Each structure stands twice: as structure tokens, then as C-alpha cells.
Amino acid sequence: MIGITVLGSTGSIGVSTLDVVERHPDRFRVVALSAHRNVERLAEQCRRFEPDYAVMVDPAAALALREALSGLANPPEVLEGADALETVAAAPETDYVMAAIVGAAGLQSTLAAARAGKRVLLANKEALVVAGDIVMRAATANGATLLPIDSEHNAIFQCMPPTFADGLSQCGVERILLTASGGPFRHAAPESLAAVTPDQACAHPNWQMGRKISVDSATMMNKGLEIIEACWLFNTSPDQIQVVIHPQSVIHSLVQYNDGSVLAQLGNPDMRTPIAHALAWPERMASGVEPLDLFATATLDFEPPTPARFPCLDLAYRAASEGGTGPVILNAANEIAVAAFLAGRILFTEIATVVERSMNELPAEPVDGTGLEHVLAVDVQARERAERIVSALVG
């Protein structure tokens, strides 16, 4: 039995992971589940999957969870705080870790899993965006296996040759074609975007996702973060990655080779497919996803992103090219800006404004010898700067 810990089990990726795991009770055993403060859903998951541990980052929620589970004959040990996430990620009973905590908050636990030599199912793109070099070095040094869960990166992984770690040019790859749905505003006039509401931005046409990720999709910042993530995962540079808008979300990404071949991975837009792939790799197993009906799909469209409509994409390319702390500043400022937009404090179009001003006011610099300490310090600094910029816009 493979022991699996699901970090962020109450979110959309966590729920999908448990759906796949439940289909294979002879193969997987749930060791630990975690949430920030969703007591009701985590309690239900604990009753259903009987983990050894349940982690609540919020202490008050942990107390409520203990009360909710007190009637169980064999309740899980309820742990609390961010440090507990690292504890269960590195626990001896854990073989696989689903890293599905949204944002930079998932960095420390992902790094703990890598340092413990686990199979890390990476759904938290921000871990590589913020500290890609640190995470990749930890994985290599400790024999961890890093498998991408984002549908695009998982598709690229499936289309890559086994030797891609040696460098793309060494294995015949010319470029990565990273697909994007274009979100709900791919045909909207740029001048109309200032009036976009949070509910409109979260109404993704193809995927069911959390609100923060949905807004990132609407601005295409998610694709920008995925560019940075892909650079680390596939040992490449941003100039070898091209973003292609593909509104049907059937082709999840492509790899172009120097012999003229282009390999693509296709499937219905359901995160259980890449989750099942990473859980079973190098084998395959059922995910619960219906096979793709090519006759029903009928048409596949492609178009380039419009810079005036998606300025966040250019900002991400800039951060990827700058390297060092550039991606840290980009991600931190974006998290503050998106939270401000969802709270009704700034306009949709001001998300890019906050990010760009933060990057201009805090120039990128190389990560110094302290490594993670430096990264985390810049993250805090960037969030404080972005918050000041938000406050000035609200003014």
C-alpha cells in the first residue's frame, strides 16, 4: 500500500485527488490530510478516508476539528500550524505527497517533501516560481521524484523524451507550446476590462477552480507562472516556451521537435487525468474521466495572446528572464493584487498595475548564499510594497 499525504485536501485539486485514490483502495492509503480552516469538509474527509493525521493551519479551526471528530472510534491525530504541514509531508509513513496548497504558502511543505525524498505531485506552481533552484536542488540531492500536476506541465512531461533533463537542444526539442484557454475575456475589448467583477473573472469557461486561480486564468498570470515553472521542470529558458490560446482546452500542451514533429497530449478538461498519471507513473490507471470523443470535439482552434488584453503575461516573461528574485516579486505582488481585487478594493485592470509597479520599485537581484531565507525576506518585502501600492490606488 502506498501512503499518500494530501496537502490542501479541501481544495479542488485535493478533492479530485481523493476521488482518484478512492477508486483504487487496494493501492493507496491516506496518511494525512490538511486544510487551512475548512473544518466541515476536512471532517467529512477524515470520516471517509481515516487518515493517521489531519492538519489545520488555523489553530481555532484545529480545535473545532478535534471536537467534530471526537465521536470517532479511531480519530486522526489533529495537528495545527504551518510547521505541521512539513511534519506530515516528511513523515516516514508518507510515500507520495500531493502538494496542492495554493500560493507561496505551499513552499515550505513542498520543500520538506523534496528534502525527505518523497514522490512530490506538484500542483503548487508557486513553489518553483518562488524557489525553483532551491526545490530542484533538494529533490536531486535527496532522490525525490517531482511530477507535475498542472494539466499543461503534465502534458509536456508526457510528450518529452526521457533525456530532457540534459537540456532540450540535446534531445531534439525546439520549443514547448504551452496552451491556455484564454479564460472568460479572451475576446473582450481591452478597454472593457476595468469594469470586470470578481464573479465574472471567476467564471472560467472550461475548468472548475478556486477563486484565486480563476482570476489568474482571467489575467493569464497563471500562464506566466507556468512559464517560470516549466523552465525549472524541463531545464529550459523562457525563449523556448510559446503560449498558445486554445479555447477548447482539449490539447493540454505540445512539444515541438527539430525533425518537424509536434507531440500533443489530449483529453477532457478534468484534473483527475494528470493526477492519476502522476499517482500511477510510470504505469497507467483509471481516473474516472470519460474518454475524449473526437467527433463531439470536432474543431480545435488556436490563436496568439493579445498583449493589450493580457499584460500580466509579458510581466511574467520579464520576471523569468530576470531570474533571481524577479519571480518572487512577481508572485508576491500578484497574490496581494488578486486578493485586493476579490475584496473589491481595486479594478481588474489594476492587478497588472500593482505587479508592474512592484517589479519596478523592487528590482530583481540574485538570490544570495542564504537561499531560502533571502527568498522569504524578498517575498515579505514585495507583499508590503504591493500592499502600499494597492492602498495608494484605493486612495
KOLKOLGU-792617 format. One line per field, with one value per residue (C-alpha): residue number from 1; residue in one letter; y, z, x. Coordinates in nm, 4 decimals, padded with zeros to 6 digits. Layout:
BEGIN
resi	[NUM | ...]
resn	[A | ...]
north	[Y | ...]
up	[Z | ...]
east	[X | ...]
end
This chain:
BEGIN
resi	[1 | 2 | 3 | 4 | 5 | 6 | 7 | 8 | 9 | 10 | 11 | 12 | 13 | 14 | 15 | 16 | 17 | 18 | 19 | 20 | 21 | 22 | 23 | 24 | 25 | 26 | 27 | 28 | 29 | 30 | 31 | 32 | 33 | 34 | 35 | 36 | 37 | 38 | 39 | 40 | 41 | 42 | 43 | 44 | 45 | 46 | 47 | 48 | 49 | 50 | 51 | 52 | 53 | 54 | 55 | 56 | 57 | 58 | 59 | 60 | 61 | 62 | 63 | 64 | 65 | 66 | 67 | 68 | 69 | 70 | 71 | 72 | 73 | 74 | 75 | 76 | 77 | 78 | 79 | 80 | 81 | 82 | 83 | 84 | 85 | 86 | 87 | 88 | 89 | 90 | 91 | 92 | 93 | 94 | 95 | 96 | 97 | 98 | 99 | 100 | 101 | 102 | 103 | 104 | 105 | 106 | 107 | 108 | 109 | 110 | 111 | 112 | 113 | 114 | 115 | 116 | 117 | 118 | 119 | 120 | 121 | 122 | 123 | 124 | 125 | 126 | 127 | 128 | 129 | 130 | 131 | 132 | 133 | 134 | 135 | 136 | 137 | 138 | 139 | 140 | 141 | 142 | 143 | 144 | 145 | 146 | 147 | 148 | 149 | 150 | 151 | 152 | 153 | 154 | 155 | 156 | 157 | 158 | 159 | 160 | 161 | 162 | 163 | 164 | 165 | 166 | 167 | 168 | 169 | 170 | 171 | 172 | 173 | 174 | 175 | 176 | 177 | 178 | 179 | 180 | 181 | 182 | 183 | 184 | 185 | 186 | 187 | 188 | 189 | 190 | 191 | 192 | 193 | 194 | 195 | 196 | 197 | 198 | 199 | 200 | 201 | 202 | 203 | 204 | 205 | 206 | 207 | 208 | 209 | 210 | 211 | 212 | 213 | 214 | 215 | 216 | 217 | 218 | 219 | 220 | 221 | 222 | 223 | 224 | 225 | 226 | 227 | 228 | 229 | 230 | 231 | 232 | 233 | 234 | 235 | 236 | 237 | 238 | 239 | 240 | 241 | 242 | 243 | 244 | 245 | 246 | 247 | 248 | 249 | 250 | 251 | 252 | 253 | 254 | 255 | 256 | 257 | 258 | 259 | 260 | 261 | 262 | 263 | 264 | 265 | 266 | 267 | 268 | 269 | 270 | 271 | 272 | 273 | 274 | 275 | 276 | 277 | 278 | 279 | 280 | 281 | 282 | 283 | 284 | 285 | 286 | 287 | 288 | 289 | 290 | 291 | 292 | 293 | 294 | 295 | 296 | 297 | 298 | 299 | 300 | 301 | 302 | 303 | 304 | 305 | 306 | 307 | 308 | 309 | 310 | 311 | 312 | 313 | 314 | 315 | 316 | 317 | 318 | 319 | 320 | 321 | 322 | 323 | 324 | 325 | 326 | 327 | 328 | 329 | 330 | 331 | 332 | 333 | 334 | 335 | 336 | 337 | 338 | 339 | 340 | 341 | 342 | 343 | 344 | 345 | 346 | 347 | 348 | 349 | 350 | 351 | 352 | 353 | 354 | 355 | 356 | 357 | 358 | 359 | 360 | 361 | 362 | 363 | 364 | 365 | 366 | 367 | 368 | 369 | 370 | 371 | 372 | 373 | 374 | 375 | 376 | 377 | 378 | 379 | 380 | 381 | 382 | 383 | 384 | 385 | 386 | 387 | 388 | 389 | 390 | 391 | 392 | 393 | 394 | 395]
resn	[M | I | G | I | T | V | L | G | S | T | G | S | I | G | V | S | T | L | D | V | V | E | R | H | P | D | R | F | R | V | V | A | L | S | A | H | R | N | V | E | R | L | A | E | Q | C | R | R | F | E | P | D | Y | A | V | M | V | D | P | A | A | A | L | A | L | R | E | A | L | S | G | L | A | N | P | P | E | V | L | E | G | A | D | A | L | E | T | V | A | A | A | P | E | T | D | Y | V | M | A | A | I | V | G | A | A | G | L | Q | S | T | L | A | A | A | R | A | G | K | R | V | L | L | A | N | K | E | A | L | V | V | A | G | D | I | V | M | R | A | A | T | A | N | G | A | T | L | L | P | I | D | S | E | H | N | A | I | F | Q | C | M | P | P | T | F | A | D | G | L | S | Q | C | G | V | E | R | I | L | L | T | A | S | G | G | P | F | R | H | A | A | P | E | S | L | A | A | V | T | P | D | Q | A | C | A | H | P | N | W | Q | M | G | R | K | I | S | V | D | S | A | T | M | M | N | K | G | L | E | I | I | E | A | C | W | L | F | N | T | S | P | D | Q | I | Q | V | V | I | H | P | Q | S | V | I | H | S | L | V | Q | Y | N | D | G | S | V | L | A | Q | L | G | N | P | D | M | R | T | P | I | A | H | A | L | A | W | P | E | R | M | A | S | G | V | E | P | L | D | L | F | A | T | A | T | L | D | F | E | P | P | T | P | A | R | F | P | C | L | D | L | A | Y | R | A | A | S | E | G | G | T | G | P | V | I | L | N | A | A | N | E | I | A | V | A | A | F | L | A | G | R | I | L | F | T | E | I | A | T | V | V | E | R | S | M | N | E | L | P | A | E | P | V | D | G | T | G | L | E | H | V | L | A | V | D | V | Q | A | R | E | R | A | E | R | I | V | S | A | L | V | G]
north	[00.0000 | 00.3441 | 00.6049 | 00.9411 | 01.2787 | 01.5394 | 01.8955 | 02.1194 | 01.8324 | 02.0530 | 02.2471 | 02.1422 | 01.9526 | 01.7827 | 01.6720 | 01.5366 | 01.3529 | 01.1793 | 01.0861 | 00.9057 | 00.7478 | 00.6160 | 00.4307 | 00.2269 | 00.1171 | -00.1748 | 00.0570 | 00.3689 | 00.4507 | 00.8091 | 00.9079 | 01.2752 | 01.5431 | 01.9171 | 02.2354 | 02.5966 | 02.6401 | 02.4381 | 02.2288 | 02.0822 | 01.9422 | 01.8141 | 01.6417 | 01.4680 | 01.3597 | 01.2247 | 01.0153 | 00.8831 | 00.8129 | 00.7549 | 00.9241 | 00.8977 | 01.2760 | 01.5796 | 01.9224 | 02.2561 | 02.5569 | 02.7795 | 02.6902 | 02.7779 | 02.5517 | 02.2728 | 02.2944 | 02.2805 | 01.9795 | 01.7900 | 01.8469 | 01.7418 | 01.4149 | 01.3358 | 01.0789 | 00.8600 | 00.5282 | 00.5925 | 00.9656 | 01.1017 | 01.2960 | 01.6604 | 01.8839 | 02.2599 | 02.5315 | 02.5609 | 02.3527 | 02.0572 | 02.0592 | 01.9986 | 01.7237 | 01.5182 | 01.5863 | 01.4285 | 01.1572 | 00.8053 | 00.6664 | 00.9029 | 00.7825 | 01.0353 | 01.3985 | 01.5868 | 01.9481 | 02.1340 | 02.4324 | 02.7484 | 03.0220 | 03.0744 | 02.9280 | 02.5837 | 02.6365 | 02.5113 | 02.1872 | 02.1127 | 02.1680 | 01.9429 | 01.6633 | 01.7071 | 01.7007 | 01.3813 | 01.2108 | 01.1680 | 01.1446 | 01.5010 | 01.5536 | 01.9227 | 02.1150 | 02.4192 | 02.6041 | 02.8873 | 02.6639 | 02.6552 | 03.0132 | 03.1440 | 02.8977 | 02.6817 | 02.6389 | 02.5513 | 02.2969 | 02.1307 | 02.1008 | 01.9498 | 01.6965 | 01.5929 | 01.5732 | 01.3596 | 01.1344 | 01.2863 | 01.2496 | 01.5670 | 01.5043 | 01.7973 | 01.8049 | 02.1217 | 01.9843 | 02.1745 | 02.0624 | 01.7093 | 01.7087 | 01.8393 | 01.5727 | 01.3034 | 01.4409 | 01.4865 | 01.2356 | 01.0611 | 01.2592 | 01.6081 | 01.6801 | 01.7010 | 02.0099 | 02.0445 | 02.1097 | 01.7939 | 01.5755 | 01.7278 | 01.9585 | 02.3028 | 02.4534 | 02.3959 | 02.5088 | 02.5935 | 02.6054 | 02.8430 | 02.8594 | 03.2389 | 03.2482 | 03.4335 | 03.7501 | 03.6239 | 03.8265 | 04.1161 | 04.4653 | 04.5729 | 04.8977 | 04.6997 | 04.5039 | 04.7755 | 04.7037 | 04.3281 | 04.1990 | 03.9236 | 03.6862 | 03.7461 | 03.6868 | 03.3603 | 03.2217 | 03.0057 | 02.8560 | 02.5126 | 02.4408 | 02.4367 | 02.6083 | 02.8188 | 03.1938 | 03.2987 | 03.0581 | 03.1577 | 03.5242 | 03.4271 | 03.2461 | 03.5529 | 03.7754 | 03.4937 | 03.5376 | 03.1657 | 03.1044 | 03.3383 | 03.1449 | 02.8241 | 02.9582 | 03.0040 | 02.6630 | 02.4977 | 02.6498 | 02.4659 | 02.1415 | 02.0987 | 02.2664 | 02.5332 | 02.9098 | 03.1340 | 03.1965 | 02.8271 | 02.8486 | 02.9854 | 03.0451 | 02.9398 | 03.0158 | 02.7033 | 02.7744 | 02.4148 | 02.3049 | 01.9653 | 01.9811 | 02.0417 | 02.1308 | 02.0322 | 01.9725 | 02.0642 | 01.8633 | 01.9595 | 01.6971 | 01.8783 | 01.6567 | 01.8088 | 01.5799 | 01.6712 | 01.5302 | 01.5447 | 01.4768 | 01.6134 | 01.9104 | 01.7180 | 01.7353 | 01.3706 | 01.2735 | 01.4310 | 01.3316 | 00.9660 | 00.9836 | 01.1089 | 00.8649 | 00.5642 | 00.6754 | 00.5069 | 00.2896 | 00.3976 | 00.3561 | 00.4547 | 00.8140 | 00.8224 | 01.0646 | 00.9926 | 00.9259 | 01.2139 | 01.1993 | 01.3416 | 01.3513 | 01.5587 | 01.7853 | 01.8317 | 02.1586 | 02.2723 | 02.6433 | 02.8250 | 03.1913 | 03.4067 | 03.6007 | 03.9749 | 04.1768 | 04.4649 | 04.2210 | 04.0173 | 04.2451 | 04.0039 | 03.7554 | 03.9971 | 04.0753 | 03.7045 | 03.6681 | 03.9648 | 03.8060 | 03.4736 | 03.6448 | 03.8484 | 03.5411 | 03.5674 | 03.7346 | 03.8556 | 03.5697 | 03.6067 | 03.9722 | 03.8902 | 03.6182 | 03.8069 | 04.1222 | 03.9220 | 03.7437 | 04.0793 | 04.2330 | 03.9423 | 03.9421 | 04.3175 | 04.2706 | 03.9896 | 04.2126 | 04.4906 | 04.7252 | 04.7606 | 04.7179 | 04.4070 | 04.6014 | 04.7310 | 04.3817 | 04.4258 | 04.7804 | 04.6609 | 04.3865 | 04.6100 | 04.8892 | 04.6371 | 04.4972 | 04.8452 | 04.9580 | 04.6361 | 04.5416 | 04.1739 | 04.0634 | 03.7323 | 03.5023 | 03.5235 | 03.2463 | 03.2276 | 03.0805 | 03.0269 | 03.2906 | 03.5526 | 03.4372 | 03.4563 | 03.8011 | 03.9337 | 03.7751 | 03.9700 | 04.2900 | 04.2527 | 04.1924 | 04.5033 | 04.7103 | 04.5745 | 04.6489 | 05.0088 | 05.0367 | 04.8944 | 05.1429 | 05.4286 | 05.3133 | 05.2885 | 05.6283]
up	[00.0000 | -00.0970 | 00.1749 | 00.0411 | 00.2120 | 00.0514 | 00.1387 | 00.0603 | 00.0564 | 00.0741 | -00.2435 | -00.5948 | -00.6579 | -00.3193 | -00.3762 | -00.7212 | -00.5775 | -00.3160 | -00.5844 | -00.7785 | -00.4646 | -00.3618 | -00.6935 | -00.6003 | -00.2363 | -00.2882 | -00.3947 | -00.1739 | 00.1940 | 00.3089 | 00.5718 | 00.6203 | 00.5029 | 00.5514 | 00.5174 | 00.6225 | 00.8015 | 00.6185 | 00.9190 | 00.7753 | 00.4596 | 00.6281 | 00.8978 | 00.6282 | 00.4504 | 00.7755 | 00.8367 | 00.4821 | 00.4416 | 00.8032 | 00.7831 | 01.0605 | 01.0748 | 00.9991 | 00.9848 | 01.0294 | 00.9715 | 01.1654 | 01.5405 | 01.6064 | 01.3180 | 01.4611 | 01.7892 | 01.6037 | 01.4023 | 01.7188 | 01.8531 | 01.5241 | 01.5192 | 01.8899 | 01.8384 | 01.6033 | 01.7347 | 01.5891 | 01.5160 | 01.3410 | 01.5368 | 01.4725 | 01.4284 | 01.3838 | 01.2296 | 00.9194 | 01.0780 | 01.0960 | 00.7163 | 00.6954 | 00.9579 | 00.7667 | 00.4308 | 00.5619 | 00.7771 | 00.7338 | 00.6610 | 00.3628 | 00.0214 | -00.2052 | -00.1283 | -00.3226 | -00.2920 | -00.3613 | -00.1258 | -00.3260 | -00.3443 | -00.1767 | 00.1433 | -00.0041 | -00.0479 | 00.2870 | 00.2906 | -00.0722 | 00.0108 | 00.3171 | 00.0978 | -00.1528 | 00.1251 | 00.2600 | -00.0794 | -00.1444 | -00.4733 | -00.4934 | -00.7034 | -00.7696 | -00.8077 | -00.6271 | -00.9122 | -00.6819 | -00.5073 | -00.8253 | -00.9196 | -00.5852 | -00.5118 | -00.8184 | -00.7794 | -00.4103 | -00.4646 | -00.7652 | -00.5863 | -00.2815 | -00.4986 | -00.6769 | -00.3590 | -00.1739 | -00.4520 | -00.4617 | -00.7722 | -00.8853 | -01.1099 | -01.2428 | -01.1852 | -01.3742 | -01.6835 | -01.9102 | -01.7419 | -01.7057 | -02.0793 | -02.1578 | -01.9332 | -02.1238 | -02.4595 | -02.3595 | -02.4313 | -02.1227 | -02.1578 | -02.1345 | -01.8106 | -02.0197 | -02.1953 | -02.4678 | -02.7516 | -02.6572 | -02.7027 | -03.0217 | -02.8721 | -03.0309 | -02.8111 | -02.5761 | -02.6841 | -02.3622 | -02.4176 | -02.2465 | -02.2605 | -02.2706 | -01.9794 | -01.9883 | -02.1518 | -02.4486 | -02.6915 | -02.4606 | -02.5689 | -02.3503 | -02.2612 | -02.1195 | -01.8652 | -01.5990 | -01.5319 | -01.4751 | -01.1438 | -00.9290 | -01.0163 | -01.3874 | -01.3535 | -01.1664 | -01.4280 | -01.6156 | -01.9336 | -01.9035 | -01.5581 | -01.2047 | -00.9909 | -00.6790 | -00.6993 | -00.6858 | -00.9617 | -01.1674 | -01.1546 | -01.2538 | -01.5525 | -01.6481 | -01.6403 | -01.7843 | -01.4910 | -01.4324 | -01.7718 | -01.6812 | -01.3618 | -01.5638 | -01.7960 | -01.4972 | -01.3589 | -01.6956 | -01.7091 | -01.3878 | -01.4605 | -01.8110 | -01.7820 | -02.0384 | -02.0846 | -02.1437 | -02.5066 | -02.5774 | -02.4488 | -02.6598 | -02.5195 | -02.7485 | -02.6744 | -02.7325 | -02.6110 | -02.6157 | -02.3527 | -02.5219 | -02.6145 | -02.2821 | -02.4303 | -02.7075 | -02.7660 | -03.0991 | -03.2160 | -03.4598 | -03.7129 | -03.7649 | -03.5302 | -03.2759 | -02.9985 | -02.8078 | -02.5126 | -02.5461 | -02.3040 | -02.1492 | -01.9161 | -01.5886 | -01.3360 | -01.2411 | -01.5595 | -01.4678 | -01.1043 | -01.1986 | -01.4333 | -01.1572 | -00.8986 | -01.1257 | -01.3190 | -01.4979 | -01.5235 | -01.6069 | -01.4092 | -01.4286 | -01.3288 | -01.3641 | -01.6574 | -01.9689 | -02.2834 | -02.5268 | -02.8054 | -03.1085 | -03.3134 | -03.0489 | -03.0157 | -03.3933 | -03.4010 | -03.2377 | -03.2505 | -03.1810 | -03.1554 | -03.0073 | -02.6835 | -02.7221 | -02.5129 | -02.4533 | -02.3127 | -02.1057 | -01.9772 | -01.6905 | -01.9412 | -02.0523 | -01.6886 | -01.6234 | -01.9258 | -01.7890 | -01.4439 | -01.5943 | -01.7978 | -01.4984 | -01.2781 | -00.9199 | -00.7066 | -01.0088 | -00.9971 | -00.6168 | -00.6554 | -00.9434 | -00.7484 | -00.4175 | -00.5815 | -00.7813 | -00.4719 | -00.2981 | -00.6084 | -00.6714 | -00.3064 | -00.3314 | -00.6497 | -00.4986 | -00.1967 | -00.4240 | -00.3430 | -00.6911 | -01.0506 | -01.2541 | -01.4774 | -01.1728 | -01.0915 | -01.3626 | -01.2426 | -00.8901 | -01.0191 | -01.2632 | -01.0104 | -00.7536 | -01.0030 | -01.0987 | -00.7387 | -00.6249 | -00.8991 | -00.9271 | -00.7703 | -00.7495 | -00.4638 | -00.2106 | -00.0162 | 00.2462 | -00.0194 | 00.1209 | 00.3897 | 00.1225 | -00.0899 | 00.2019 | 00.3016 | -00.0515 | -00.0550 | 00.2584 | 00.1208 | -00.2091 | -00.0340 | 00.1794 | -00.1268 | -00.3250 | -00.0353 | -00.0253 | -00.3993 | -00.3551 | -00.0773 | -00.2999 | -00.5797 | -00.3389 | -00.2095]
east	[00.0000 | 00.1288 | 00.0901 | -00.0274 | -00.0472 | -00.2727 | -00.1771 | -00.4724 | -00.7216 | -01.0328 | -00.9473 | -01.0393 | -00.7125 | -00.7310 | -01.0893 | -01.0010 | -00.7003 | -00.9121 | -01.1647 | -00.8902 | -00.7430 | -01.0832 | -01.1098 | -00.8004 | -00.8445 | -00.6067 | -00.3268 | -00.3340 | -00.3708 | -00.4315 | -00.1736 | -00.2584 | -00.4984 | -00.4664 | -00.6690 | -00.6420 | -00.9738 | -01.2437 | -01.3450 | -01.6647 | -01.5084 | -01.1932 | -01.4008 | -01.6046 | -01.2852 | -01.1411 | -01.4521 | -01.4346 | -01.0616 | -00.9493 | -00.6080 | -00.3489 | -00.3147 | -00.5276 | -00.3651 | -00.5361 | -00.3136 | -00.5528 | -00.5378 | -00.9028 | -01.0050 | -00.7889 | -00.9786 | -01.3096 | -01.1891 | -01.0923 | -01.4432 | -01.6016 | -01.4059 | -01.4266 | -01.7002 | -01.4947 | -01.3722 | -01.0249 | -00.9912 | -00.6807 | -00.4231 | -00.5101 | -00.2056 | -00.2043 | 00.0095 | 00.2263 | 00.5040 | 00.2665 | 00.2392 | 00.6131 | 00.5863 | 00.3288 | 00.4969 | 00.8167 | 00.6539 | 00.8010 | 00.4534 | 00.4180 | 00.5382 | 00.3639 | 00.2807 | 00.0149 | 00.1337 | -00.1895 | -00.1750 | -00.2409 | 00.0217 | 00.3578 | 00.2085 | 00.2762 | 00.6506 | 00.7807 | 00.5835 | 00.6739 | 01.0389 | 01.0075 | 00.8694 | 01.1533 | 01.4136 | 01.2565 | 01.2928 | 00.9204 | 00.7358 | 00.6044 | 00.2925 | 00.3375 | 00.0139 | 00.1559 | 00.3269 | 00.4340 | 00.6900 | 00.9001 | 00.8172 | 00.9435 | 01.2242 | 01.2772 | 01.6523 | 01.6207 | 01.3409 | 01.5052 | 01.8387 | 01.6683 | 01.4853 | 01.8060 | 02.0136 | 01.7598 | 01.6323 | 01.2845 | 01.0687 | 00.8930 | 00.5912 | 00.3852 | 00.0100 | -00.0824 | -00.2537 | -00.0143 | 00.3078 | 00.1818 | 00.1068 | 00.4558 | 00.6069 | 00.4171 | 00.5393 | 00.9047 | 01.1824 | 01.3281 | 01.6528 | 01.5001 | 01.6888 | 02.0069 | 01.8694 | 01.6091 | 01.8505 | 02.0420 | 01.7339 | 01.5941 | 01.3303 | 01.2985 | 01.0295 | 00.7396 | 00.3932 | 00.2100 | -00.1640 | -00.4060 | -00.7830 | -00.7760 | -01.0201 | -01.3510 | -01.2146 | -01.0141 | -01.2304 | -01.3135 | -01.2122 | -00.9178 | -01.0958 | -01.3905 | -01.1855 | -01.1796 | -01.5479 | -01.4982 | -01.6393 | -01.4858 | -01.7718 | -01.7177 | -01.3429 | -01.4055 | -01.6463 | -01.3976 | -01.5452 | -01.3799 | -01.2358 | -01.3758 | -01.1118 | -01.0703 | -01.1254 | -00.7604 | -00.6569 | -00.9620 | -00.8609 | -00.5055 | -00.6530 | -00.8564 | -00.5447 | -00.3281 | -00.0903 | -00.1390 | 00.0188 | 00.3022 | 00.3678 | 00.3549 | 00.6269 | 00.8562 | 00.7604 | 00.8271 | 01.1756 | 01.2635 | 01.0803 | 01.2195 | 01.5610 | 01.4841 | 01.4640 | 01.1587 | 01.2538 | 01.1891 | 00.8319 | 00.5473 | 00.1984 | -00.0861 | -00.4516 | -00.6587 | -01.0144 | -01.1415 | -00.8834 | -00.8601 | -00.4917 | -00.3216 | 00.0201 | 00.2584 | 00.6297 | 00.7895 | 01.0922 | 01.3665 | 01.2558 | 00.9235 | 00.7248 | 00.4870 | 00.3637 | 00.0490 | -00.1428 | -00.5212 | -00.8028 | -01.1174 | -01.0555 | -01.0583 | -00.7740 | -00.8209 | -00.6329 | -00.2954 | -00.3477 | -00.3957 | -00.0982 | 00.1318 | -00.0042 | 00.0498 | 00.3605 | 00.5315 | 00.2214 | -00.1353 | -00.4555 | -00.8216 | -00.9015 | -01.2788 | -01.2546 | -01.4603 | -01.2525 | -01.2232 | -01.4826 | -01.3047 | -01.6241 | -01.8010 | -01.4971 | -01.4887 | -01.2878 | -00.9649 | -00.8821 | -00.5550 | -00.4634 | -00.1860 | -00.2493 | -00.3102 | -00.0602 | -00.3040 | -00.5586 | -00.3109 | -00.0301 | 00.0437 | 00.1828 | 00.4568 | 00.5368 | 00.5895 | 00.8191 | 01.0139 | 01.0446 | 01.1508 | 01.4230 | 01.5442 | 01.5654 | 01.6876 | 01.4246 | 01.2259 | 00.9725 | 00.9438 | 00.8387 | 00.6041 | 00.4239 | 00.4016 | 00.2676 | 00.0174 | -00.1164 | -00.1703 | -00.3281 | -00.5661 | -00.6769 | -00.7404 | -00.9432 | -01.1523 | -01.2169 | -01.3420 | -01.0541 | -00.9018 | -01.0124 | -00.9410 | -00.7020 | -00.5154 | -00.3883 | -00.1245 | -00.0586 | 00.0223 | 00.2505 | 00.4373 | 00.4921 | 00.6150 | 00.8650 | 00.9828 | 01.0248 | 01.1951 | 01.4424 | 01.5342 | 01.8614 | 02.0491 | 01.9479 | 02.2287 | 02.4006 | 02.1278 | 01.8969 | 01.5513 | 01.5967 | 01.6672 | 01.3737 | 01.1313 | 01.2609 | 01.2056 | 00.8607 | 00.7657 | 00.9169 | 00.7310 | 00.3992 | 00.4456 | 00.5344 | 00.2388 | 00.0025 | 00.1235 | 00.0614 | -00.2897 | -00.3596 | -00.2437 | -00.4742 | -00.7681 | -00.6575]
end
